[in-house]
Amino acid sequence: MGRFKKGGFSHKKYKDRYEKVSEAQRKRWNVPLEDHSYSTQQNTTMFPIGVDHEEEVQVPNSRSFTQWREGRRVVELGILADGLRGCAKCGLPLQLGHTTSILTCGLSAILKIPCSNTVCRHVNNIPTGKRQERIWDANVKLASASINAGLGERQVNTLLSGLNIPPVSHCMMSARQKDVGVALQEVAKETVDQALCEEVELTKRNKDQDSITAAVDAGWQMRGSGRSYNSLSGHCSMIGTETGKIVNYAVRIKSCRVCSLAEKSKSSPPVHECHMNWSGSAKSMEADMVTEMVKDVGKKGVSVSSIVGDEDSTTIARLRANVDKNITKVSDSNHVKKLLGNSLYEIKKKHKTLTIKVIQYLQRCFNYILAQGKGNPDMIKESILALSGHPFGQHERCNNTWCRFLDNPNEKFNSLPHGKPLTDGALQNDLKSVFTKYAENSGKLSSLGSTQANESFNRIVASKAPKQQHYSSSGSLNYRIAACVAQKNEGNKYILDVNKNMSVSPGYYTLRLAVLRDIQHRKRKAIANTYRFKQRRRNLKSTRHQKLATREVREGVTYSSGIGLEDHLSDDIEEIPSPSLQPAYQTIEWSTTVNNIFFDIEATGLARNSHITQISATSDKGSINTYVLPKKPITPKAQEITGIKVEGSKMFCHDKEVKSVGIKEALKMLILFLAQYKKNVIIGHNIKSYDLPVLFCALNNCSIMNEFSCSILGFLDTLQLFKSLLPGLTSYAQSNLYNTVLNETYDGHDSMEDVVALSRLFHHLAPSTEAKQLSSFSFDSAARRYDHNQKTKLLLPTLTPLTEKKVITLRTANVIAASGMSFSHLRISYARDGRQGIEDVLKEEDVNGKVRVTKSKKIVDAISDFFKSLKPDE
């Protein structure tokens, strides 16, 4: 083509040829790109002959496949880079931007890229991933990943479409899942055989016997109870007690999709792999699966001497009849404890003194007896019989290993009401009958096993074969349960063995996550076995239960079976308010632009709803002093202190008549005075507890609180400030502080004299900005505190029936009212759940974890006894 120089080609004909070729390429490749074209034009382009269509996804009415830029793709970058390295015919490098169309094959695809060589023009088929003959690795891994994650085809396509990745076809997913399923079952079988060998070796080493002990338990793919317990499939696991691994498993399936369709069309089903292997009821699956597993283990030369299981089936009877009459049954400890709890809660319906806390105490004692008496039936029998008298203060049959009352009779029951033993004789008789039944089975209780590992396996199955999805009509359920078996025995790394069996690379990220998950599982398991974790779990459970009980008492009847069909609708729907918190004071941001307003009032008395008789305020720029004609009489004590009195419509201060105005006019004068400045901070002595409540009461009565708040930034209480500046004084009255600091006296109890004296005292001490900020509080927080106190005052009189009869003190009544409860709320609580209802609402915790009123059993009993003594119409 000629040598290229800095100024161009050496010959003009070469330059013209280069420009023509370049122009042709620009016309060929510069096709307009549509980033998000939503055209509905139907695809009419056909794919070239000779392309593998085995995993192609055909979407009716889709856009042209030439729109290869649409959506996102799963691409192996190394494979794509190798494919673009050169044309298969001439070796010229290919460009991804020259792609003309794409053939989608599940998650992978084939790109159609013509060679840019105008002489060659060969169309190259560039794969986006690895494949073995007609099977793409990405699709194999998608099938194994979907089983591992518990997803079906619909869920997978929902995920892909959400990522804007082309969906996969049902046929492709079904075919790949069958391939993966075979590998999964092979891996599961290998892990089961290996686990059985380990179990035999450990049994010989630890117990010096050849036969093993295994825990068995079944699970079903449909929830239900009673007659509705009719699942179409079930599974069962046999787990060695020494290794904790699955040594055998079985699956029962009652339906087949192919057979069902043939039956529906009244024709013979085609030749297919039918997984249906059960025609009986769902309840009978467990016994049959356990029998099959024990026989299968026996064929491998291993005998089963005993099985651990619950008490819900006749499995042991069928094993003795069909396999070996000498097989023994070991009860499940968790199931035994659960049955005891059910019996105690059934008794609770007849005995109100058997509270949930007492039941939990009895369960803890029972668990401790089983733990201490393992392998000793006589000890368990005596201890359980003693347990029917122990909570009632009868310790004749107790044992020193678990009863501390034998060494110290003055000990208290920390978990029983008032720390005292129970006294209900009828309750004791019922408890005795329950514990006697368990004592008669002390032999079984001394050698309990556990099916907790089986329950753990059932949870894994529920994650890979969710109950709301139906996988039982095909081989999918078998594949998923095989995956669960492999995961239980080998951990999350089982997926690497599956990939190896499928001749698929394990993958760096697959291995990394599998190792991480296994490490996390071992760590959680180690933590879960510690005493601290178990104690925290018990505390959390107790806390949640307490919160639930309290909320149900507060809410009343919200949900009950068939309640809407009753003739009379429930009127118990009033909701008791949640704990009301007293708002906290919030400090203000102090700055040099703050305007100090020294403020004081005089009033008709010391009550917070007293009427104002004098308002005074002063600042560096002016002052205001107004006498207010009150509508309430001035108390003799206030008249003596302030010298202010009212005779008719005239007002006198120290026997001199003064000009007075109405309260609304006086407050508006104060608002106008404050409006002259910005960022006002009102400073007063003991203003937080007295002056502000009286002032806010007057502002609310006159409906001008909003006008007052417009020019107020916040407040500062000098009582709190001076305590921090002058610690250790015997009195912090303003007159005493004035005399101590300035060595002077002034005419106190005149609001104008008080504000002038306060101003002098404040400027003399010159508090720091930090000290002033700590003693300040915002207007909003003060207003919220005032509103809360007003609501408390409204609720407090309703509790008079309790305070008058000395059921509770005035202080306790104030705490109840401050929490937002009235007398009627307490009465509703008692009506809903008796003494327990009163206890629940009184000791409910607020958002800060503080008790609403009290945990005192004495107060709870007193209030409960009061409501118990009332007649229904009172």
Residue pairs with C-beta under 8 A, 6 or more apart in sequence:
1 9
1 14
1 17
1 18
2 9
2 10
2 11
2 14
3 9
3 10
4 10
8 15
9 15
9 18
21 118
24 118
25 116
29 97
29 98
33 69
34 67
34 69
35 69
37 63
37 67
37 70
39 63
40 61
40 63
41 63
41 64
42 61
43 62
43 63
43 64
43 65
44 64
45 64
45 65
45 66
45 101
47 53
47 65
47 101
47 103
48 112
48 123
51 103
51 110
51 125
52 105
52 110
52 134
53 103
54 105
54 134
55 105
55 106
55 108
55 134
55 135
55 136
55 139
55 169
55 172
56 103
56 104
56 105
57 104
57 105
57 106
57 166
57 167
57 168
57 169
57 172
58 169
59 166
59 167
63 70
64 101
65 101
65 102
65 103
65 104
66 100
66 101
68 99
68 100
68 101
68 102
68 111
71 164
71 165
71 166
72 163
72 164
72 165
73 109
73 128
73 165
73 166
74 107
74 108
74 128
74 129
74 138
74 165
75 128
75 129
76 128
76 129
76 130
76 138
79 127
79 128
79 129
79 130
80 96
80 126
80 127
80 128
83 94
83 111
83 124
83 126
83 127
84 93
84 94
84 95
84 96
84 113
84 126
85 93
85 94
86 92
86 93
86 94
87 93
87 94
87 115
87 117
87 120
87 122
87 124
88 122
88 124
89 115
89 120
89 122
90 115
90 117
90 119
90 120
90 122
92 115
92 116
92 117
92 120
94 113
94 115
94 116
94 124
94 126
95 113
95 116
96 111
96 113
98 113
98 114
98 116
99 111
99 112
99 113
100 112
100 113
100 114
100 123
101 112
102 109
102 110
102 111
102 112
103 109
103 110
103 112
104 166
105 136
105 139
106 136
106 138
106 139
106 142
106 168
106 169
106 172
106 176
107 129
107 136
107 138
107 139
107 142
107 165
107 168
108 127
108 128
108 129
108 131
108 136
108 137
108 138
108 139
109 127
109 128
110 125
110 126
110 127
110 128
111 125
111 126
111 127
111 128
112 123
112 124
112 125
112 126
113 123
113 124
113 126
114 121
114 122
114 123
114 124
115 121
115 122
115 123
115 124
129 136
129 137
129 138
130 136
130 137
130 138
130 505
131 137
132 503
135 176
135 179
137 504
137 505
139 168
139 172
139 176
140 176
140 179
140 180
140 502
140 504
141 499
141 504
141 507
141 510
142 156
142 168
142 173
142 176
143 173
143 176
143 177
143 179
143 180
144 180
144 184
144 495
144 498
144 499
144 502
146 152
146 153
146 155
146 156
146 173
146 177
147 177
147 180
147 181
147 184
147 464
147 476
147 479
147 480
147 483
148 464
148 483
148 495
149 464
150 463
150 464
150 465
150 466
150 480
151 159
152 469
152 471
152 476
153 168
153 170
153 173
153 174
156 168
156 173
157 167
157 168
160 166
160 167
160 168
161 167
174 474
177 475
177 476
177 479
178 475
179 502
180 479
180 498
180 502
181 475
181 476
181 478
181 479
181 482
183 498
183 501
183 502
184 479
184 482
184 483
184 486
184 498
185 478
185 479
185 482
186 501
187 482
187 486
187 490
187 494
187 497
187 498
187 501
188 249
188 482
188 483
188 485
188 486
188 489
190 497
191 245
191 246
191 485
191 486
191 489
191 490
191 494
192 246
192 247
192 248
192 249
192 485
192 489
193 300
194 489
195 240
195 243
195 245
195 246
195 247
195 489
196 240
196 247
196 248
196 297
196 300
196 302
198 240
198 242
198 243
198 245
199 212
199 214
199 240
199 242
199 243
199 245
199 247
200 210
200 212
200 302
202 240
202 242
202 243
203 209
203 210
203 211
203 212
203 213
203 240
203 242
204 210
206 242
209 305
210 302
210 303
211 302
211 303
211 304
211 305
212 240
212 241
212 242
212 247
212 297
212 302
212 303
212 304
212 305
213 240
213 241
213 242
213 304
213 305
213 306
213 307
213 308
213 330
213 449
214 238
214 239
214 240
214 241
214 247
214 297
214 304
214 307
214 308
215 238
215 239
215 241
215 307
215 308
215 309
215 332
215 449
215 450
215 451
215 453
215 454
216 236
216 237
216 238
216 239
216 286
216 290
216 293
216 307
216 308
216 309
216 315
216 451
216 454
217 236
217 237
217 286
217 309
217 310
217 451
217 454
217 455
217 458
218 234
218 235
218 236
218 285
218 286
218 289
218 290
219 234
219 235
219 236
219 457
219 458
219 461
219 462
220 229
220 231
220 233
220 234
220 235
220 282
220 285
221 231
221 232
221 233
221 234
221 235
221 465
221 467
221 470
221 471
221 472
221 477
222 230
222 231
222 232
222 233
222 282
222 467
223 467
224 230
224 231
229 282
229 283
230 281
230 282
231 282
232 253
232 254
232 255
232 282
232 470
232 472
232 473
233 251
233 252
233 253
233 254
233 255
233 472
233 477
234 251
234 252
234 282
234 285
234 286
234 289
235 249
235 250
235 251
235 252
235 289
235 461
235 477
235 481
236 249
236 250
236 285
236 286
236 289
236 290
236 293
237 246
237 248
237 249
237 454
237 457
237 458
237 485
237 488
238 246
238 247
238 248
238 249
238 290
238 293
238 294
238 297
239 245
239 246
239 247
239 451
239 453
239 454
239 457
240 247
241 308
241 449
244 453
245 488
245 489
246 457
246 485
246 488
246 489
247 297
248 293
248 296
248 297
249 293
249 481
249 485
250 289
250 292
250 293
251 277
251 289
251 477
251 478
251 481
252 277
252 278
252 285
252 288
252 289
253 275
253 276
253 277
253 278
253 472
253 473
253 477
253 478
254 276
254 278
254 279
254 282
254 472
255 276
255 472
255 473
256 269
256 274
256 275
256 276
256 473
256 474
257 473
257 474
258 269
258 270
258 272
258 274
259 269
259 274
259 276
260 473
261 269
262 268
262 269
262 270
263 269
273 475
275 474
275 475
275 477
275 478
278 285
278 288
280 288
283 313
286 313
286 315
287 313
287 314
287 315
287 318
287 319
288 318
290 307
290 309
290 315
290 318
290 319
291 315
291 318
291 319
291 322
291 323
294 304
294 307
294 319
294 323
294 324
294 327
295 323
297 303
297 304
298 304
298 323
303 324
304 324
304 327
305 326
305 327
305 328
306 327
306 328
306 329
306 330
307 315
307 316
307 319
307 327
307 328
307 329
307 330
308 330
308 331
308 332
308 449
308 450
308 451
309 315
309 316
309 329
309 330
309 331
309 332
309 451
310 331
310 332
310 335
310 451
311 331
311 332
311 335
311 336
311 339
312 335
316 327
316 329
319 327
320 326
320 327
330 444
330 447
330 448
330 449
331 444
331 445
331 448
331 449
332 448
332 449
332 450
332 451
333 370
333 448
333 449
333 450
334 450
334 451
334 452
335 451
336 370
336 445
336 448
337 363
337 366
337 367
340 363
340 366
340 434
340 438
341 359
341 363
343 434
344 354
344 359
344 362
344 363
344 434
345 359
347 354
347 427
347 430
347 431
347 434
348 354
348 355
348 356
348 359
350 426
350 430
351 424
351 426
351 427
351 430
352 834
352 835
352 836
353 417
353 422
353 424
353 427
354 424
354 427
355 417
355 836
356 545
356 549
357 415
357 416
358 391
358 415
358 416
358 417
358 422
360 415
360 542
361 391
361 413
361 415
361 416
362 387
362 391
362 431
364 415
365 387
365 390
365 402
366 384
366 387
366 438
368 402
369 380
369 383
369 384
369 387
369 402
370 380
370 445
370 448
372 379
372 383
372 401
372 402
373 379
373 380
373 383
373 445
373 446
374 446
374 447
374 448
375 446
375 447
376 446
377 442
377 443
377 445
377 446
378 442
379 399
380 439
380 442
380 445
380 446
381 439
381 442
382 397
382 399
383 398
383 399
383 402
384 435
384 438
384 439
384 442
384 445
385 397
385 435
385 436
385 439
386 395
386 396
386 397
386 398
386 399
386 403
387 435
388 428
388 431
388 432
388 434
388 435
388 436
389 395
389 396
389 397
389 428
389 432
390 398
390 403
390 405
391 413
391 416
391 421
391 422
391 431
392 421
392 422
392 423
392 428
393 405
393 421
393 422
395 403
395 405
395 406
398 405
398 406
400 406
400 407
404 411
405 411
412 419
412 420
413 419
413 420
413 421
416 422
417 857
418 857
422 428
438 445
456 488
457 484
457 485
457 488
460 484
460 487
460 488
461 480
461 481
461 484
464 480
464 481
464 483
464 484
465 471
465 476
465 477
465 480
465 481
465 484
471 477
471 480
483 494
486 494
486 497
486 498
487 494
490 497
491 514
491 517
491 518
491 521
492 513
492 514
492 515
492 517
492 518
492 521
493 511
493 514
493 515
493 518
495 510
495 514
496 506
496 510
496 511
496 514
499 505
499 506
499 507
499 510
500 506
527 533
528 534
546 840
547 844
547 845
549 833
549 836
549 840
550 840
550 841
550 844
552 558
553 576
553 829
553 832
553 833
553 837
553 840
553 841
554 575
554 576
554 577
554 578
554 829
554 841
554 844
555 575
555 576
556 570
556 572
556 573
556 574
556 575
556 828
556 832
557 563
557 570
557 572
557 573
558 573
560 570
563 570
572 828
572 831
572 832
574 828
576 821
576 825
576 828
576 829
576 841
577 820
577 821
577 825
578 820
578 844
579 819
579 820
579 844
579 845
579 846
579 847
579 852
580 788
580 791
580 818
580 819
580 820
581 846
581 847
581 848
582 785
582 788
582 818
583 781
583 784
583 785
583 788
584 781
585 688
585 777
585 778
585 781
585 782
585 785
586 777
586 778
586 780
586 781
587 773
587 774
587 776
587 777
587 778
588 681
588 713
588 714
588 773
588 776
588 777
588 778
589 773
590 681
590 769
590 772
590 773
590 776
591 679
593 678
593 679
594 679
594 680
594 681
594 713
595 619
595 677
595 678
595 679
595 680
595 681
596 619
596 620
596 681
596 683
596 762
597 617
597 618
597 619
597 674
597 677
597 680
597 681
597 682
597 683
598 617
598 618
598 619
598 683
598 684
598 755
598 756
598 758
598 759
598 762
599 616
599 617
599 682
599 683
599 684
599 687
599 691
599 755
600 616
600 617
600 684
600 685
600 691
600 751
600 752
600 754
600 755
600 758
601 612
601 613
601 614
601 615
601 616
601 691
601 694
601 695
601 751
602 612
602 613
602 614
602 638
602 642
602 644
602 749
602 750
602 751
603 610
603 611
603 612
603 613
603 630
603 638
603 694
604 610
604 611
604 613
604 630
604 632
604 633
604 634
604 635
604 638
605 632
605 634
605 635
605 637
605 638
606 635
606 637
606 638
606 690
608 690
608 693
608 694
608 697
608 789
609 694
609 697
610 632
610 638
610 694
611 628
611 630
611 631
611 632
611 663
611 698
612 628
612 630
612 663
612 666
612 694
612 695
612 698
613 627
613 628
613 630
613 634
613 638
613 642
613 644
613 651
614 625
614 626
614 627
614 628
614 642
614 644
614 653
614 750
614 751
614 752
615 624
615 625
615 626
615 628
615 666
615 667
615 670
615 751
616 623
616 624
616 625
616 626
616 751
616 752
616 754
616 755
617 623
617 624
617 670
617 673
617 674
617 682
617 755
618 624
618 752
618 755
618 756
618 759
619 677
621 676
621 677
622 673
622 676
623 752
623 755
624 669
624 670
624 673
625 751
625 752
626 661
626 666
626 669
626 670
627 644
627 651
627 653
627 658
627 659
627 660
627 661
628 660
628 661
628 662
628 663
628 666
629 646
629 649
629 651
629 660
629 661
629 662
629 663
630 646
630 663
631 663
633 646
634 642
634 644
634 645
634 646
638 644
639 645
641 749
642 653
642 749
642 750
643 653
643 654
643 655
643 749
643 750
644 651
644 652
644 653
645 651
645 652
646 652
650 657
651 657
651 658
651 659
651 660
652 658
653 750
661 669
663 698
663 701
663 702
664 702
664 704
667 698
667 699
667 702
667 704
667 708
668 704
668 707
670 708
671 704
671 707
671 708
671 711
674 680
674 708
674 711
674 712
675 710
675 711
677 711
678 711
679 713
680 711
680 712
680 713
681 712
681 713
681 714
681 715
681 716
681 776
682 712
682 714
682 715
682 716
683 715
683 716
683 718
683 758
683 762
684 691
684 692
684 715
684 716
684 717
684 718
684 758
685 717
685 718
685 719
685 734
685 754
685 758
686 717
686 719
687 715
687 716
687 717
687 718
687 719
688 715
688 717
688 719
688 720
688 777
688 782
692 715
692 782
692 786
693 786
693 789
696 705
696 782
696 783
696 786
699 705
699 708
705 783
709 779
709 783
712 779
713 778
713 779
714 776
714 777
714 778
714 779
714 782
715 776
715 777
715 779
715 782
716 772
716 775
716 776
716 777
717 775
717 777
718 734
718 758
718 761
718 762
718 775
719 732
720 775
721 767
721 771
721 772
721 775
722 732
722 737
722 765
723 732
724 771
724 774
724 775
725 765
725 767
725 771
726 732
726 737
726 740
726 741
726 765
729 736
729 737
729 740
734 748
734 754
734 757
734 758
734 761
735 745
735 746
735 748
735 757
737 761
738 744
738 745
738 746
738 757
738 760
738 761
739 745
741 761
741 764
741 765
742 760
742 761
742 764
746 753
746 756
746 757
747 753
748 754
748 757
767 775
788 818
791 820
792 814
792 817
792 818
793 817
795 816
795 817
795 820
795 821
795 822
796 813
796 814
796 817
798 817
798 822
798 823
798 824
799 808
799 813
799 816
799 817
799 822
799 823
800 823
801 823
802 808
802 813
802 823
802 826
802 863
802 866
803 809
803 810
803 813
805 866
807 862
807 863
807 866
808 816
808 859
808 862
808 863
812 853
812 854
812 859
815 853
815 854
816 826
816 842
816 853
819 852
819 853
821 841
821 853
825 841
826 838
826 841
826 863
826 867
827 867
829 837
829 838
829 840
829 841
830 837
830 838
830 863
830 864
830 867
830 868
831 837
833 840
834 864
835 860
835 861
835 864
838 860
838 863
838 864
838 867
839 857
839 860
841 852
841 853
842 851
842 852
842 853
842 854
842 855
842 859
842 860
842 863
843 851
843 852
843 853
843 854
843 855
844 851
844 852
845 851
845 852
846 852
853 859
854 860
